[in-house]
Amino acid sequence: MDIIGQIKAKFEEITADLGYELVELSSVRLGGHTVVRAFLYKPGGVNIRDCKIVSRAYSDYLDLENPISGEYRLEVSSLGLDRPLKTPADFKRRIGEELKVELTPNSNSENVVTGELIDTDDIGIVLKIEDDRKHFAYENIVKAKIIY
């Protein structure tokens, strides 16, 4: 099992206990040390103070259990507004937000639509576009981002 597999479950537990959601965890080797990157979410947004709280808790666990051999650097940050929405969970977190959605050719009369994300389900999303509600299947979404 890789480093991320070893620590992900514990990080998810720590994150949930602190009132956040661990959305993504990755690692990469750079210059002889491992960089562990964690991206957080909470309703209303994640700020620097939130990142410090979670980072301290992660560091305490890593220092105590020592699952990473050698030197490492831990980076904890928010998802950020520019992060593309990829998974059903990404979309669910952003209900109520204005989105710009790029669709596969021929999946809609338009290839790019903008509207308020008002719902999600197992197969797609519902956008309010002007006075209409339109459903778009995840399989037809090429790219989606928050408009801010």
SEDORO-54394 format. One record per residue: residue number from 1; residue in one letter; x, y, z of N, C-alpha, C in turn. Coordinates in Angstrom, 1 decimal. Last residue first. Example, Ala and Ser with C-alpha at 12.3 -4.5 7.8 and 13.67 -1.06 7.14 Angstrom:
<lodos>
LODO n res nxx nyy nzz caxx cayy cazz cxx cyy czz
LODO 2 s 12.8 -2.2 7.1 13.7 -1.1 7.1 12.9 0.0 7.9
LODO 1 a 13.2 -5.7 7.8 12.3 -4.5 7.8 13.2 -3.3 7.8
</lodos>
This chain:
<lodos>
LODO n res nxx nyy nzz caxx cayy cazz cxx cyy czz
LODO 148 y -17.4 33.2 -10.2 -17.3 34.1 -9.1 -17.0 35.5 -9.5
LODO 147 i -18.6 30.2 -11.1 -18.5 31.6 -11.6 -18.5 32.4 -10.4
LODO 146 i -17.0 27.0 -10.9 -17.8 28.0 -10.3 -17.6 29.4 -10.9
LODO 145 k -17.0 24.7 -13.7 -16.4 25.6 -12.7 -17.4 26.6 -12.1
LODO 144 a -16.6 21.8 -15.6 -17.5 22.7 -14.8 -16.7 23.4 -13.8
LODO 143 k -16.3 19.9 -18.5 -15.7 20.7 -17.5 -16.8 21.6 -16.9
LODO 142 v -18.0 18.0 -19.8 -16.5 18.0 -20.0 -15.8 18.7 -18.9
LODO 141 i -20.7 16.1 -19.3 -20.0 17.3 -18.7 -18.5 17.1 -19.0
LODO 140 n -22.0 13.7 -19.9 -21.9 14.8 -20.9 -21.2 16.0 -20.5
LODO 139 e -22.0 12.2 -17.6 -21.2 11.7 -18.7 -21.1 12.7 -19.9
LODO 138 y -23.8 13.6 -16.0 -22.4 13.7 -15.7 -21.5 13.3 -16.9
LODO 137 a -26.4 15.2 -17.8 -25.8 14.0 -17.3 -24.3 14.2 -17.0
LODO 136 f -28.4 17.8 -16.8 -27.3 17.5 -17.6 -26.6 16.2 -17.0
LODO 135 h -31.6 19.4 -16.9 -30.8 18.3 -16.3 -29.7 18.0 -17.3
LODO 134 k -32.8 22.7 -16.2 -32.3 21.7 -17.2 -31.4 20.7 -16.5
LODO 133 r -35.4 24.8 -15.7 -34.6 23.9 -15.0 -34.1 22.8 -16.1
LODO 132 d -35.8 28.3 -16.6 -35.9 26.9 -16.9 -35.0 26.1 -16.0
LODO 131 d -35.4 31.0 -16.5 -36.6 30.5 -15.8 -36.8 29.0 -16.0
LODO 130 e -32.0 30.9 -16.6 -33.1 31.8 -16.7 -34.3 31.3 -15.9
LODO 129 i -31.5 27.8 -15.5 -31.0 28.7 -16.6 -32.2 29.6 -16.9
LODO 128 k -30.5 25.9 -13.0 -31.6 26.8 -13.3 -30.9 27.8 -14.3
LODO 127 l -29.5 22.5 -13.5 -29.1 23.9 -13.5 -30.4 24.7 -13.7
LODO 126 v -28.8 19.5 -12.0 -29.9 20.3 -12.5 -29.4 21.8 -12.4
LODO 125 i -26.7 16.7 -13.0 -27.0 17.9 -12.2 -28.2 18.6 -12.8
LODO 124 g -26.7 13.0 -12.8 -26.3 14.3 -13.3 -26.7 15.5 -12.4
LODO 123 i -27.2 10.6 -11.6 -26.8 10.6 -13.0 -26.4 12.0 -13.6
LODO 122 d -27.9 10.9 -9.0 -26.9 9.8 -9.3 -26.4 9.9 -10.8
LODO 121 d -28.1 14.4 -8.7 -28.6 13.1 -8.5 -27.6 12.1 -8.9
LODO 120 t -28.6 17.8 -7.6 -27.8 16.8 -8.2 -28.5 15.4 -7.9
LODO 119 d -29.6 21.3 -8.0 -29.8 19.9 -7.5 -28.8 19.0 -8.2
LODO 118 i -28.9 23.8 -8.9 -30.0 23.7 -7.9 -30.2 22.3 -7.3
LODO 117 l -26.6 26.0 -9.9 -26.8 24.6 -9.6 -27.8 24.4 -8.5
LODO 116 e -27.5 28.5 -12.2 -27.4 28.1 -10.8 -27.6 26.6 -10.6
LODO 115 g -25.5 28.7 -15.3 -26.7 28.7 -14.5 -26.5 28.3 -13.0
LODO 114 t -24.5 28.3 -18.6 -24.2 28.9 -17.3 -25.6 28.9 -16.6
LODO 113 v -23.0 26.2 -21.1 -24.2 26.8 -20.4 -23.7 27.3 -19.1
LODO 112 v -21.7 25.2 -24.1 -21.4 25.9 -22.9 -22.7 26.5 -22.3
LODO 111 n -22.9 24.2 -26.4 -21.7 23.4 -25.8 -21.3 24.0 -24.4
LODO 110 e -26.3 23.8 -27.0 -25.2 24.6 -26.7 -24.1 23.8 -26.1
LODO 109 s -28.0 21.7 -27.3 -27.9 22.6 -28.4 -26.8 23.6 -28.2
LODO 108 n -26.2 18.8 -26.2 -27.1 19.9 -25.9 -27.0 20.8 -27.1
LODO 107 s -24.5 17.0 -27.1 -25.2 16.6 -25.9 -26.3 17.6 -25.6
LODO 106 n -22.9 17.8 -29.3 -24.2 17.1 -29.5 -25.0 16.6 -28.3
LODO 105 p -19.9 17.8 -27.4 -20.7 18.2 -28.6 -21.9 17.3 -28.8
LODO 104 t -20.2 18.0 -23.8 -19.7 17.3 -25.0 -20.5 17.8 -26.2
LODO 103 l -20.1 21.2 -22.2 -20.7 19.9 -22.5 -20.1 19.3 -23.7
LODO 102 e -19.2 23.2 -19.5 -18.9 22.8 -20.9 -19.3 21.4 -21.1
LODO 101 v -20.7 25.4 -17.4 -20.5 24.0 -17.7 -20.3 23.8 -19.2
LODO 100 k -20.4 27.5 -14.7 -20.2 27.5 -16.2 -19.9 26.0 -16.5
LODO 99 l -22.6 28.2 -12.0 -21.6 27.4 -12.7 -21.6 27.7 -14.2
LODO 98 e -23.4 29.6 -8.9 -23.5 29.8 -10.3 -22.3 29.0 -11.0
LODO 97 e -24.6 27.6 -6.1 -23.6 28.4 -6.8 -23.9 28.5 -8.3
LODO 96 g -26.4 25.8 -5.2 -26.6 27.2 -4.9 -25.7 28.1 -5.6
LODO 95 i -24.1 23.2 -4.5 -25.5 23.6 -4.8 -25.7 25.0 -4.3
LODO 94 r -21.6 22.2 -4.1 -21.7 23.6 -4.7 -23.1 23.9 -5.0
LODO 93 r -21.5 19.6 -3.2 -21.0 20.7 -2.3 -21.3 22.1 -2.8
LODO 92 k -22.4 18.3 -5.5 -23.3 18.4 -4.4 -22.8 19.5 -3.4
LODO 91 f -20.0 18.4 -7.1 -21.2 19.2 -7.5 -22.2 19.4 -6.3
LODO 90 d -18.4 16.7 -5.6 -17.9 18.1 -5.9 -19.2 18.9 -6.3
LODO 89 a -19.8 14.3 -5.8 -19.7 15.0 -4.5 -19.2 16.4 -4.6
LODO 88 p -19.6 13.6 -8.5 -20.9 14.0 -8.0 -20.8 14.7 -6.6
LODO 87 t -16.5 15.3 -9.6 -17.2 14.2 -9.1 -18.6 14.6 -8.6
LODO 86 k -15.5 17.8 -10.6 -15.4 16.6 -11.3 -16.3 15.4 -10.9
LODO 85 l -15.0 21.1 -11.0 -15.9 20.2 -10.4 -15.9 18.9 -11.2
LODO 84 p -11.8 22.7 -10.8 -12.9 22.2 -11.6 -13.7 21.2 -10.8
LODO 83 r -10.9 25.4 -8.8 -10.9 24.0 -8.9 -12.1 23.5 -9.8
LODO 82 d -11.1 28.1 -8.2 -10.8 27.7 -9.6 -10.8 26.2 -9.9
LODO 81 l -11.6 28.4 -5.5 -12.7 28.6 -6.5 -12.4 28.2 -7.9
LODO 80 g -10.4 25.9 -3.3 -10.2 27.0 -4.1 -11.3 27.2 -5.1
LODO 79 l -10.2 24.0 -1.3 -10.4 23.5 -2.7 -10.1 24.7 -3.7
LODO 78 s -7.5 24.9 1.0 -8.9 24.8 0.6 -9.0 24.3 -0.9
LODO 77 s -4.7 22.9 2.2 -5.4 24.1 1.6 -6.8 23.8 1.3
LODO 76 v -1.7 21.9 3.4 -3.1 21.8 3.6 -3.7 23.0 3.1
LODO 75 e 1.2 20.0 3.0 0.5 21.2 2.5 -1.0 21.0 2.7
LODO 74 l 4.1 18.9 4.5 2.7 18.8 4.5 2.1 20.1 4.0
LODO 73 r 7.0 17.2 3.5 6.4 18.5 3.7 4.9 18.3 3.6
LODO 72 y 9.5 14.9 4.9 8.2 15.2 4.2 7.8 16.7 4.4
LODO 71 e 12.2 12.6 4.9 11.7 14.0 5.1 10.4 14.1 4.3
LODO 70 g 11.7 9.1 5.8 12.4 10.3 5.3 11.7 11.6 5.6
LODO 69 s 8.6 7.5 5.5 10.0 7.4 5.7 10.8 8.6 5.1
LODO 68 i 5.6 8.0 7.0 6.4 8.4 5.9 7.9 8.3 6.2
LODO 67 p 4.4 7.3 9.4 4.2 6.4 8.3 5.0 6.8 7.0
LODO 66 n 4.6 8.1 12.3 5.7 8.1 11.4 5.5 7.1 10.2
LODO 65 e 2.9 8.5 14.5 2.9 7.2 13.8 4.0 7.0 12.8
LODO 64 l 3.7 11.2 15.4 3.5 10.1 16.3 3.6 8.7 15.6
LODO 63 d 3.8 12.7 13.1 5.0 12.7 14.0 4.9 11.5 14.9
LODO 62 l 1.2 12.4 12.0 2.4 11.9 11.2 3.6 11.8 12.1
LODO 61 y -0.4 13.5 14.1 -0.5 12.1 13.7 0.7 11.6 13.0
LODO 60 d 0.6 16.2 14.0 0.7 15.4 15.3 0.6 13.9 15.0
LODO 59 s -0.1 16.8 11.4 1.3 16.8 11.8 1.5 15.9 13.0
LODO 58 y -2.9 16.9 11.6 -2.2 15.9 10.7 -0.8 15.7 11.1
LODO 57 a -3.1 19.0 13.4 -3.7 17.7 13.8 -3.0 16.6 12.9
LODO 56 r -2.0 21.1 11.9 -1.4 20.7 13.2 -1.9 19.3 13.6
LODO 55 s -3.8 21.2 9.7 -2.4 20.9 9.5 -1.7 20.4 10.8
LODO 54 v -6.1 22.1 10.9 -6.1 20.7 10.4 -4.6 20.3 10.2
LODO 53 i -5.3 24.7 11.7 -5.9 23.7 12.7 -5.7 22.3 12.2
LODO 52 k -4.5 25.8 9.3 -3.6 25.6 10.4 -4.1 24.6 11.4
LODO 51 c -7.0 25.8 7.9 -5.9 25.0 7.4 -4.8 24.8 8.4
LODO 50 d -8.4 27.7 9.4 -8.9 26.3 9.3 -7.7 25.4 8.9
LODO 49 r -6.9 30.0 9.0 -7.0 29.4 10.3 -7.4 28.0 10.3
LODO 48 i -7.4 30.4 6.2 -6.1 30.0 6.7 -6.1 29.4 8.1
LODO 47 n -10.6 28.8 5.5 -9.7 29.9 5.6 -8.3 29.5 6.1
LODO 46 v -13.2 27.5 3.5 -12.0 27.2 4.4 -11.1 28.3 4.3
LODO 45 g -16.8 27.9 3.4 -15.4 28.1 2.9 -14.4 27.7 4.0
LODO 44 g -19.4 27.2 3.7 -19.0 28.6 4.0 -17.5 28.9 3.7
LODO 43 p -18.7 23.9 4.6 -19.7 24.9 4.1 -19.3 26.3 4.6
LODO 42 k -15.4 22.9 3.8 -16.5 23.0 4.8 -17.5 24.1 4.2
LODO 41 y -12.7 21.0 2.6 -13.9 21.7 2.3 -14.7 21.8 3.6
LODO 40 l -9.2 20.6 1.6 -10.3 20.6 2.5 -11.6 21.3 2.0
LODO 39 f -6.6 18.7 0.5 -7.5 19.7 0.1 -8.8 19.5 0.9
LODO 38 a -3.2 18.0 1.0 -4.6 17.7 1.4 -5.4 18.9 1.1
LODO 37 r -0.2 16.5 0.0 -1.1 17.6 -0.2 -2.5 17.2 0.2
LODO 36 v 3.1 15.9 0.8 1.7 15.4 1.0 0.8 16.6 0.9
LODO 35 v 6.1 15.3 -0.6 5.1 16.4 -0.4 3.7 15.7 -0.3
LODO 34 t 9.1 13.8 0.4 7.7 13.6 0.0 6.9 14.9 0.3
LODO 33 h 12.4 14.6 -1.0 11.4 14.4 0.1 10.0 14.3 -0.4
LODO 32 g 14.0 14.8 -3.2 14.5 14.0 -2.1 13.5 13.9 -0.9
LODO 31 g 12.6 16.6 -4.9 13.9 17.0 -4.3 14.3 16.1 -3.1
LODO 30 l 9.5 15.1 -4.4 10.2 16.3 -4.9 11.5 16.6 -4.2
LODO 29 r 7.0 12.9 -4.8 8.4 13.0 -4.4 9.0 14.2 -5.1
LODO 28 v 3.7 13.4 -3.7 4.6 13.4 -4.8 6.0 13.5 -4.2
LODO 27 s 0.3 12.6 -2.9 1.7 12.8 -2.5 2.5 12.7 -3.8
LODO 26 s -3.0 13.7 -1.8 -2.1 13.1 -2.8 -0.6 13.3 -2.2
LODO 25 l -6.4 13.9 -1.3 -5.1 13.7 -0.6 -4.2 13.1 -1.7
LODO 24 e -9.5 15.7 -1.1 -8.4 15.0 -1.9 -7.1 15.0 -1.1
LODO 23 v -11.3 16.3 0.9 -11.7 16.1 -0.5 -10.7 15.3 -1.3
LODO 22 l -12.2 16.0 4.1 -11.0 15.8 3.3 -11.5 15.4 1.9
LODO 21 e -14.2 18.4 5.7 -14.2 17.2 4.8 -12.9 17.2 4.0
LODO 20 y -14.5 19.3 9.2 -14.2 19.5 7.8 -14.4 18.3 7.0
LODO 19 g -14.6 18.9 11.9 -15.7 19.6 11.3 -15.5 20.0 9.8
LODO 18 l -12.8 17.3 13.2 -12.6 18.8 13.3 -13.7 19.6 12.6
LODO 17 d -13.6 14.8 12.5 -13.7 15.2 13.9 -13.5 16.7 14.1
LODO 16 a -12.9 14.9 9.8 -14.3 14.9 10.2 -14.5 15.3 11.6
LODO 15 t -10.0 14.8 10.0 -10.7 15.9 9.4 -12.2 16.0 9.8
LODO 14 i -9.6 12.3 11.3 -9.2 13.6 11.9 -9.9 14.8 11.4
LODO 13 e -10.7 10.7 9.2 -11.2 10.6 10.6 -10.9 11.9 11.3
LODO 12 e -9.0 11.3 7.1 -10.4 11.5 7.0 -11.1 11.5 8.3
LODO 11 f -6.5 10.4 8.2 -6.7 11.9 7.9 -8.2 12.2 7.7
LODO 10 k -7.0 7.7 8.3 -6.8 8.4 9.5 -7.0 9.9 9.3
LODO 9 a -7.3 7.1 5.5 -8.4 6.8 6.5 -8.2 7.6 7.8
LODO 8 k -4.7 7.9 4.5 -5.9 8.6 4.1 -7.1 8.3 5.1
LODO 7 i -2.3 6.6 5.1 -2.8 7.7 6.0 -4.1 8.3 5.7
LODO 6 q -2.1 4.5 3.3 -1.8 4.2 4.7 -2.4 5.3 5.6
LODO 5 g -2.5 5.7 0.8 -3.4 4.6 1.3 -3.3 4.4 2.8
LODO 4 i -0.2 7.3 0.7 -1.5 7.9 0.8 -2.6 6.9 1.3
LODO 3 i 1.9 5.4 0.5 1.8 6.3 1.6 0.4 6.8 1.8
LODO 2 d 0.5 2.2 -0.8 1.3 3.5 -0.9 1.1 4.3 0.4
LODO 1 m 0.9 -1.2 0.0 0.0 0.0 0.0 0.9 1.2 0.0
</lodos>
